[in-house]
Amino acid sequence: MRTIKSFVRREGRMTCAQQLAFTTLWPQYGIDVTPGVPLDFAKIFGRDAPCALEIGFGNGEALIAMAKLRPDVDFIGVEVYQSGTGGLFQQLNHDQIQNVRVIHTDVMTLFPDIIPENSLNHVYIYFPDPWPKRKHVKRRLVQTAFLDQLKTVLVPGGCVHFATDWLDYARHAQAVFSNHPDFKAVMDPIPLPYYCPRPSTKFYRRALQLGHVITDLSVQADKPTTL
Ligand SMILES: C[S@@+](CC[C@H](N)C(=O)[O-])C[C@H]1O[C@@H](n2cnc3c(N)ncnc32)[C@H](O)[C@@H]1O
């Protein structure tokens, strides 16, 4: 897997209550991964249901909104940093949301053998770090090698929904997706029975405040569909 990181080191803080929620609720909502051991989503959630992954969930508000909208779908969030997770766990517990689990790691470490092949129906990437400087473009999450991994874990016909407020990243992602032989562009609303519109997030609101143009891209794994 690539060694170039798509994230920067950030100092985030949790309140004491959030820290307590993080520690006490980790056994309920957190997933500890063991290198080389694939996750068993049916066992983790206690049911067989469509599964979605949000990469870089930040404070988790999109996870909460999507999980409430689609209780029939199981959501896994992966995020490098823990600082937003205490608050997320408080909300999950308060609202008794059962269909969200969290992994703390660089998503790249989950490929190729932690997330099973053909196991995800949807992947959400909302406002990934934009890496606007030309010399940092290689640090953007969306690259051909990353799509090579995503295509194996998506079910045939599964979708990726990507949103950014950086036009150059939008153009970059558009080029990477459209040049990849195993993905094809699809229009919103995505033609899947468990479709979720993109919820409001912290970085979405920040983009609106800054007057940035927001680009949403949706692509579908172009394998023979079973949906
Ligand atoms: C700009 S923030 C957006 C957060 C949230 N999606 C939102 O819309 O408010 C991007 C997030 O992606 C996370 N991230 C970046 N690269 C990642 C990776 N390789 N694996 C997991 N998370 C990553 C960062 O830590 C950061 O929290």
The ligand as an ORCA input file, in Angstrom:
! r2SCAN-3c Opt
* xyz 0 1
  C     -11.632     17.893      5.741
  S     -12.105     16.647      6.877
  C     -13.837     16.353      6.478
  C     -14.600     15.724      7.612
  C     -16.067     15.417      7.314
  N     -16.192     14.420      6.266
  C     -16.858     16.659      6.973
  O     -17.380     16.727      5.842
  O     -16.990     17.525      7.844
  C     -11.332     15.190      6.169
  C     -11.224     14.062      7.154
  O     -10.719     12.912      6.502
  C      -9.840     12.242      7.388
  N      -8.926     11.420      6.605
  C      -8.035     11.868      5.686
  N      -7.355     10.830      5.157
  C      -7.834      9.714      5.748
  C      -7.504      8.338      5.630
  N      -6.537      7.917      4.789
  N      -8.185      7.446      6.378
  C      -9.162      7.865      7.231
  N      -9.503      9.166      7.399
  C      -8.849     10.078      6.669
  C      -9.145     13.385      8.120
  O      -8.585     12.979      9.352
  C     -10.277     14.383      8.300
  O     -10.958     14.208      9.519
*
